[in-house]
Each structure stands twice: as C-alpha cells, then as structure tokens.
Amino acid sequence: PPPCPACPNQGQNVRVGSACECVSVLTVEMLFPEQDMASFNDALFRSNMAVTLDTFLYQVQLLSKLPGSVLLQFEVQPAIGDTTVAGVDAMIAKLDPQQEGEVALDSSFGNFAVRTIVPPYVPPAPEASDDDDDDDTLV
C-alpha cells in the first residue's frame, strides 16, 4: 500500500497498523547522554515507559533515534478504539521535570533529560449556533 499522508495537526500521527487513521498522540523527546546507539535497548525502554505512563506496550511507539549520545523521540498512541490518549495530564506530570516527574527507567539507561513534550491535538469545540428561534425584531 502507498504511504499514508501526514496528519494535518501537530499532536497527531497515523495509528500504527491502521489504514491511515489520524489520531491524537503525546509526543516526547528525550536525551540519554550516557548511551550510544549500539547499546540502547529499545524494547526495555518501551516496556519501562509503558509501566511509567500506566499504558499498554503497543501504545508506546519509537519515532526516531539519533546519535550524539542518544536522542530519542517517541509517542504514546491512544488505546484501540479511542482517538485520543487517555490520562494525558498524568502522563505529562510524570514526564515533566518542572513538575518533579518520576520516570521509572532501568538504571542501565543512566541519566536522561526530557527535552520536549508535545501534547495531543484537541479539536476545537464546535461553535454555538444562534438558532434559538427568538425573533428580536420589533413589530
């Protein structure tokens, strides 16, 4: 099949395994200065992050991993049947060092820093219509 088109909004991505369904995701970038590309354990990272964020393993998807220590970008996708990530405020609180987050990673990862957190896309609320059938015209 051809590749899916990009989703239209920041905070969205294509659901893994779907037929190009755009869903709202939580995207995080982390730096691991004591790691290198060869020794970084992707599976252990995903497992640790799923436990930390109280989510299913399949929801934690690695997006990119770049050298220079290890600069990792991952996202948390919604659970099957949902279009947005549940419990995102609690996840951000655990990840955000300014909120004294508590990321529980295996000690083999060494020190790390959360660099960016992009919250899920939230569609705008529909505008209220003025269909109250009140005719304010004086007769």
Buried (B, 14 or more C-beta within 10 A) or exposed (E): EEEBEEBEEEBBBBBEEEEEEBBBBBBBBBBBEEBEEEEBEEEEBBBBBBEBBEBEEEBBBBEEBEEEBBBBBBBBBBBEEEBBBEBBEEBBBBBBEEEEBEBEBEEEBEEBEBEEBBBBBEEEEEEEEEEEEEEEEEE
